[in-house]
């Protein structure tokens, strides 16, 4: 009995999934708008599909050999640092890419970049730069990539991080 139900269910699925073969008669043709059906399917289940793809990506990333996984994580953190620096340069007054920065402008760039980075991905940055206080390590990495004056002293990274943390907490 169960086998008969399975066959009936399969036949019903064929009738539903392939209406052209089921409904076409002599001399008549049935067109199925596959493109429209596909787009409606993607719209209906797009979020689930994206979530499944990301889950598979993270599962594959988790089982990669350690050197490859470390390389990919470092590359991801470096890309985030570049976006942070670009944000800081674009949002700080008097700063521009390729322009040598003085101490005051450089500090504003670092504060803006840190605010952006810790607002976007605090755990990822803390994991990558975990050296006691992750904010200080990220600030030092940003400072190393900025084009600062040759005579500029090294800023007080802890104060910059504290100011940024206070600004983020006040939001």
N, C-alpha and C positions, 0 to 999 in steps of 0.2 A: 504494500500500500504506500509506504514512504517513497519507494522508487517511482511509482506512478505519479505521486505528487511532485517529485523533483522534475520529472519529464514534463508535466503540465506547466510547472513554473518556468522551465526553460523555454517552452513553446510560447508562453505568454510574454516572456522577456524578448524573444525574437520578434513577436508581433509589435511590441512597444518600441523596441530599439530600431527596427528596420521597417518602417511603415511603407516605404516604396515597394518593397518586395511583397508585402501583405496586401496592399490596396491597389496595386497596378493591375489593370485588366487589359484585355486585348485592345491595342491601339491607344491606350491611355498611358500617360506617364505622370508620375508623382515626383515632384521635386522637394527635397528636404533642404531647408536653409541651414546647412551645417555651420556656416560662419556665424550666423546669428545665435544659433544654439550654443556654440563654443563661447562666444562673448558673454552670453547670459550665464553660462556655467562659471566662467572666470569671475564675473561680477559677484555672483552668489557665493562662491567658495574661494575667492581670491585671498582673503585673510587667512583662511585655514591652510591654503597652499603655501603662502609665504611663511607662515609659522612652521609648517612641516619642513620646508627647505632649510630654514634657519636651524631647526632642531637637528636635522641630518648633518648640516655643516658643523655644528658644535660637537656632535657625536664623533664625526670623522676627525675633527681637530683634537679631540680628547685622546684619541687612540693613535695619533701620529707619534713618530719617534721624538724624543725629547729635544734634540737639536733643531729639528724642523719646526716643532711647536714653539720653541723659544725664539727662533728667527721670526716667525710670523707674529708673535706677540710683541717683539721689539719693533718690528716694522709698523705694526698698528699703533704702538705708543709714539713712535717717531712721527707718524702722520698726524696724530692728535696734537703733538707739540708744534708742528708746523702750522696747523690750523689755529692753535692758540696764539702763536706769535703773529700770524697774519691778522687775527682779530684785534690783538693788542695794538699793532701798528696802525690799523684802520680806525680804532676808536680813541686813541690818545692824541690830543692836540699837539701839533708840532712834530709828529712822528711820520715817517714815510719809509717805505721799503728801499733799501740801498743808501739811506741817509745816515750819517754818523750821529748818534744820539748823545746828548749830555746826560748827566746823572739824574736830573729832575725828570726829564722826558722818559728816560729809560726805566725809572721807577714806576711812572704812570703806565708805561707799556707792560711792565711785568705784572702790575696789579690787575690791569684789564685782562691780560692773558690768563692769569691764575683764576680770576673770577669766571671766565669763560670755561676753562678746563675743569675746574672743580664743580661747576654747574652742570657740565655735560657728562663727565665720566669720573667721578671721584674715586670709586673703588678700583677701576682699572689703572688710574695713575698711581694710586697708593700702592698697588701691588707691584707695579713696574719699578717705582722709585723708592721702595721701602728701605730707607736708611735712617732709622730712628724717627725723624719727623718727615713724612713724605712731602709736605708742602715746601719745605726748605730745599729738598733735593730737586723738586720740579722747578722752583724758582732759579736755582743754580743752573739747571739745564737750559732754561729760557735765556738767562743772562749770557751763557756761553755762546748762544746762537745770535745774539744781538750785536749789531755793529756799534760799539760804544767808543767814546773818546779815548784816546791813548792815555790821557792823564786822569781819567775818571777812576776814583777809588771804588773798591768793591762795596756794594750797598749792604745795608743791614737786612739780610734775607728774612730773618725771623720777624722783624718789624713789618716787612712788606706782607708776609704770609699772615701775620696777626691782623693787619688792617684789612686784608682781603677776606679773611674768615669772618671778621666783624661785619663787613659790608654784606657778605652772603647771608649771615644770620639775621641781619636786619631786614632782608627782603621779605 
